[in-house]
Amino acid sequence: MKILNKKLGLLLFTSTLVLSSCEKYLEVAPDMRTEIVTVEQVGQLVASAYPGYDYLAMAETYSDNAVDKGPAVGHINQPFVSLYNWEDIEDDATNTPSAYWNACYSAINNANQALAAIEEKDFDSSVLKFKGEALVARAYSHFMLVTFFAKAYEIGKSNDSPGVPYVIAPETETLPQYSRGTVASVYEQIEKDLVEGIKLLEGGSWDVPKYHFTPAAAHLFASRFFLFKGDWDKVIEHSNLAVPNGEYLSSLRPWNTTLRTYTTEEFRTELTKADKPYNILLANTYSTYQRSNIGGTTRYGFGTSVFNIYNGVTATGAAFYNKGLRWSEGNYTTYVFREYFYYTNLSAGIGFPYIMQPLFIADEGLMNRAEAYAQKGDYASAMRDLNTFASVRIVNYNATTHAVTLDKSRTFFNVADDKEALLKTVLQFKQIGWMCEGMRWFDILRHRLPVEHKFIDAAGDETYKTLTADDNRRMFQIPQTAKLAGVELNPR
């Protein structure tokens, strides 16, 4: 099934080798080579409508969460060298933009297959939750694609630059042609799918809900989407709907209590389990990012200066508790992810490495809401949410001494404006709170933050390069093979 799903997605933008077999493949039914005739089969297909690769290496290495550790520390394997230099990568191996692009379109194709089956068959109302899930999953993959591969959405602007192909039907041709549309048009279609899908999800139930777009997960996605769009009221609305009664404290990662008592092994095992209230949506993704000899010890990654930020004092006057560890000289890990391995041939020792990646955690909804409150000028509510977050991250938290205040934030960041001070506090909490989880890049895009990367030569001399807010390299390059489908590449 995994092979077929991959082929379905890669029919969009694939290599010459795969294209040569498309005609034969299309001689059979395109929906997994079997006709979908039951609601259960629809549900099984929708369960594969999630990207099977992660974006961690690309998002983290592009951002200011990565640093050059120097020529004597770490490996210089690809794609980390090119990612750190903001260079295009033609390879489609794991940890590359092309791998993530293909994974998203494979997920989209599976969602479209399910939606087509629902339209064609006379299923009863029990299929509606799967229709809702497919719509939200389709919207999610397109949102991630337009975020990584197109210009960042700018609030109040025309957003008429090229977006990404928004695919709403299964493929029935060998080499269909696609238009990128605009960022604005992609956002319009995302919102349409998201709003319709959420309505259909209400009242649905799933055997293992944490691996599906349940109402809670869909509302968290909506919270993120409207944060990008700058619709602050909707951010607050959907954040409130993501957890019971909008009260986040019991749903946050319990860093200074339960997680603090775990051993390192327990920590990386427990943190991504489906029975945790803070994990709202998990995905099984093919990944080597957490390996010590890949993401952990790359020369361009989580080095000492970033580790110091991770352990540094925040605007509260205290540091956040974390489980950060040092692999070896200059090499660190947050130990958020644990790699698992699925053996396809046990005797030969071959198979697929994967992690359980949290696509949405409850903590994000709280911080999205805090930012929305700050943007609206409701500073009291923003500080209340910030202090809720701080209360689970600071050991021996004291509401009097550790509380975020306007004065403390203005002083800490040396700014005079209250809104700017609180927004900087939100961004600081998020950068430290979710280090190595791929989230920092989203804030860099939304707030048009420049990224400075340091480079150390053999003599130990340091130079710096900056990725400015308008640099086209902030858009990851679309795979070269997409040109076969009429998709223009990003300018360089």
Secondary structure, 3 states (H helix, E strand, C coil): CHHHHHHHHHCCCCCHHHHCCHHHHCCCCCCCCCCCCCHHHHHHHHCCCCCCECCHHHHHHHCCCCEECCCCCCECCCCHHHHHCCCCCCCCCCCCHHHHHHHHHHHHHHHHHHHHHHHHCCCCHHHHHHHHHHHHHHHHHHHHHHHHHCCCCCCCCCCCCECCCCCCCCCCCCCCCCCCCEHHHHHHHHHHHHHHHHHHHCCCCCCCHHHCCCHHHHHHHHHHHHHHHCCHHHHHHHHHHHCHHHCCHHHCCCCCCHHHHCCHHHHHHHCCCCCCCCEEEEEEEECCCCCHHHHHCECEECCHHHHHHHCCECCCCCECCCCCEEEECCEEECCCCCCEEEEEECCCCEEEEEEEEEEEEHHHHHHHHHHHHHHHCCHHHHHHHHHHHHHCCCCCCCCCCCCCCHHHHHHHHCCCCHHHHHHHHHHHHHHHHCCCCCCHHHHHHHCCCCEEEEEECCCCCEEEEEECCCCHHHCCCCCHHHHHHCCCCCCC
